[in-house]
Structure formats: C-alpha cells, structure tokens
Amino acid sequence: MSERCSCGIGLIGGGVVGGGVVELLLRRKELLARRTGIELELLAVADIDRERVAALGVPENRIVSDYRRLFDNPEIRIVVELIGGVGVAAEAVLASLDAGRRVVTANKALLANRGREIFSRARGNGVGVAFEAAVAGGIPLIASIRDGLIVNRTQSLLGIVNGTCNYILSQMAASGRSFADCLAEAQRLGFAEADPSADIDGLDSGHKLALLSALAFETWVDFPALHIEGIRGIKDDDIRITRDLGYTLKLLAIARPEHPPETVGEDGKGGDEAGGRLFLSVHPALLRNGDPLAGVSGSLNAVRTVGDAVRESMFYGRGAGRYPTASAVVSDIAMTASSLIFGDGYRGWLPPERNAYEPAPMDDYRTRYYLRFAVRDRPGVLGNIATALGSHRVSIAAAHQFENDHPDGFASVCIFSHLAREGDIRASLAEIGGMDFLRDKPVLIRIED
Ligand code: HSE
C-alpha cells in the first residue's frame, strides 16, 4: 500500500457537535484514511472545559484552553470552529484565516452576519472557508448546490430548514393543540431550546436562507434587511381550518427571482444571464397536501430547488443533532484536506464579488393568500370584506364562513385569494382593519402552491 499523507486538524469547541466531530475523527480514522488517502490527525482541541474533551478520548497533551495556541503548531492546517455565536467565533475564524489556516465552520449566524468580511479575509489570505454543516445540518446540501448543480441558474428555492419549528407545526396539526402547548412539549423532549426565540422567530431559518442565497443566486443579503416572520403567532384554528381544506402549514425559507431564468430547452435556449430582483423571505406558508414538502414532518428538514437545466431536486434529512451535524463537518474536513494535500488548487467556496440580483421588496411579492377575519355575524359584513379586497385588485378564489364558531356572536370568515400582489393585500387589510365588525387583527398566511 502506498504511503499515506497526513493533515493536521485543530478544533475549537468540544460541545455537542464538536464532541461528535472528535468521536467520528477518532473512531473513523482508518475509514477516512482509506477513502481519502489522508490520515486526518486531530492535533489539538481548544475548549475551556478540558475534562469533557478528555472524556472523548483526546490525550491531555492535545487539549488547550486558548484557541490561539493552535497557531503555534504549524502542522495544524485546518481549523474547525464549533463554538457558535458571533463574537468569539468571529475572532477565532478571522485569526485562523490570518494565520493561513483553512477554516471549517458550522456557524450560520456568523456567516450570515459577517460573511462578507470573513470571505473577503479568506480571499485575501488565499484560503477557503467550508460550511456544509451550517445549512440543514447533515444534509449534503451545500456541496450539492455548489458542485452538483454548478452549471444551473436557480429558478427557485423553497425549504424547511428549522427542525424546531417543523416539529412544533407538525405536532399542532396532528394533535390540534395550541402553539404554547406544542412548544412546551418540544422543550420537554429536547427538540426546542430553553430559549427557543432564534428558532421560532425565524432567525435561524433566515441565517440559512442568507447562505443559500449566496450559493444558489450569487447574492449576499444585507442580513438585517431580510424579511423574516416566525411561527409564534400561529393559531391552532388556522391549522385546523386549512388542514380540513387540504393544506399543511410550514415555516419556509424562500428565494425566488421576480423573473426566473428560463429553462434550458432542447433547442438550446437559456444563456448565462441571470439578474433582476430577488425575493428572499422566511415566513409561515400553506402548501397543498400533495406537495412533497408538506409531507416533511417532525424535526426533519427538506429543501427543494429548481435549476434551469436539472429542473426539480429535493434534499431531505436531519437538520440538527450531534452526529448528523458532525457528519457534515467531517465531510468538510476531508474535502478541505484533499484539496490541500493533492494540491488541486480548490480552496473551498468563495462568494461572488458582485451580487447577481437586487433585493425585491415584499410589497411586490405575488402569491395566493389565506385571510381570516373574526367578524360580528350581521348583514353586509361579507360584502364589505369582498368590496375592500376587490377595490385593491384582490380576486377571491374561495370563501368560507364558519357558523357560530365563536360563542360571543362572532364568526370566522376565511378567504383564499387568487394570485395577488402583497402590497394590494396589505392595503385591503388596512381598510378592513378600520371596520367596526372586526374583533381581532386579521390573519394573513401566504399560500405557496
Ligand atoms: N436549531 C436548529 C433547528 C438547528 O431547530 O433546526 C440548528 O440550526
């Protein structure tokens, strides 16, 4: 057997995912060496809790408390950042890049907020940053979009990228229970954090969407300007009503150009131009029950892309968890080591210097809408609602009134619109919001069919 090369790895953060990476690197050393031709040597782990790292089988002399010590060892060529958060993680990643190390990270918040700076530093230092585990955990999504779909211009991307939200919404649909009950259950079972805000308010999905936009649409977003709605306000009434009419509610991350590139045809149509305006949004949305994304339940993730050459692809699997996430991190480590050792010049992914698309305002978003109004049950109410919608060019596809569903003389009126512009829907709701028969703020949920 030919002699194997080796590549030194330094890891920062031996927590849940970091611990999983350590275990896989140690236990699968031989398998990884056989498959890559490289001995992946874990030379140092930085963590303030030395004991938990030692418990994973890392020798004492390879554990350090300060990540800067990793740079003392010139044999460490890849630094794996798994501490999470933005502050210290940003310092550690930037210092690693400045020290000429390749970086592997699972940190979506870091890249969504400071990606421009980090990737520009990587470019300046002639090194790369790999981040497969940052989006949809163990699903090999980044490599698929970046490499497998390299020739495609993406026409649309739709994904369930937060397992916590998907678990809660699936439980609400299955049991008819409220959001608060299902969240409490998710926390009890370990599917939701003690502080679940980043998940249920959509921020985590937003971070992932920002990275997917950079890869699939060559467009970096200004993260604070991204449109993000979470699931905190979702009512069990809406899940029940729409479920009975054939819909499933999901929290979706959506990227869709206003004018998608045309499909490559047999006649050779479809040049390489792509551009115009790009809608990027995280919001709860209704899917038809037959839609494959509607069938993705529990804490699983799935992303559907449409490429102009390949057409639909769907990626499905575990978006979180110690070993699924560690699986993606180790893949990045192996790929980065291969490019270093075999010198093919590949430095990992670097984002475009210029955005392909401009951001599109949500007021110009066009889709179908589900609206629910809790109204006093008296003559003329339905007519007033229909007139307000019509005067703003919103056409009604279906309307349902639920008799006596509120004990206090109010009824629910649910409207399903035809395709409409969001600005027109909002203007209608502002007008209806001032009418005296309305009990609560109207509910608006987009329909993505
Ligand atoms: N908290 C995330 C989720 C996993 O619930 O999917 C990490 O991004």
Boltz pocket constraint, residues with backbone or C-beta under 6 A from the ligand:
constraints:
  - pocket:
      binder: B
      contacts: [[A, 134], [A, 161], [A, 162], [A, 163], [A, 164], [A, 165], [A, 191], [A, 199], [A, 204], [A, 299], [A, 319], [A, 320]]
      max_distance: 6.0
